[in-house]
Amino acid sequence: MSVVERQEWDVVVVGAGGAGLRAAIEARERGARTAVICKSLFGKAHTVMAEGGIAAAMANVNEHDNWQVHFRDTLRGGKFLNQWRMSELHAKEAPDRVWELETWGALFDRTKDGRISQRNFGGHEYPRLAHVGDRTGLELIRTLQQKIVSLQQEDHKETGDYESRLKVYQECTVTRVLKDGSRVSGVFAYERETGRFLVLEAPSVVIATGGIGKSFKVTSNSWEYTGDGHALALLAGAPLLNMEFVQFHPTGMVWPPSVKGILVTESVRGDGGVLRNSEGKRFMFDYIPDVFKEKYAESEEEGDRWYEDPDTNRRPPNCSPATRSPAPSTPR
């Protein structure tokens, strides 16, 4: 009979992408002993596939931007099906999260006056994406990994053990969320290289395993997006909501077959690229819902003017900047 190793933690985070690592950092900094489980190597997460940038209304490139406009753009882009409170929190707090990443060592591209550069992106009225070339996701993971390591170094100085309060289990697969009656009590996993079984007991389990994009034959999603977390939650008795909303990327490689589906970064369009069909027609003008038509360009020429000079061409009314957060005193 195989031996099962048991360990006790305060929090177990399943998944080591951007969401999982950020959750683990927060739990550890709040005093919880935290374990992170990833089914691949540390850093091999779909987050690295994010190329374009992080949306945050910092107004570094266009002073008219603010969180209210970002909030409106988010709701409008989601056809008002968004959970409005989450959208509001995202719009308000995104700048702080970007500045936080910078204090942790992220190397964002800069404007000429030294602030974090921001570029145009689909669905955003103003240049809003803080970016690191076209490898923003890779820089995000690198920064969060380094933060994990720095916290482990702090723990080693205090306890003599790097993994006393924050441990990463690599190449481990979680097969069940364990329960004690109706309450979560931990996870059951196995180490793929050795087959060793692990039971990590914890009163709190965070599932941060990403989506199900790899269910599709042609996709820009990396192989990790296989819906593991959805299955774990369902088997534990949790309801799955809004399963019809699966993110896909509208531009990808089609030839040669070896790269079919690989992402072509959205910043290509943000920096002036346009979508055309096989007849050379900019077909997206045919698919704007009536309720939004007054907010979009009515012709190719008008759309090009918006890109070339957004401040002096037709735009939706600006939201009031009255509650906009003050700009930092030093260049960001």
Disulfide bonds with the S-S distance in Angstrom:
none
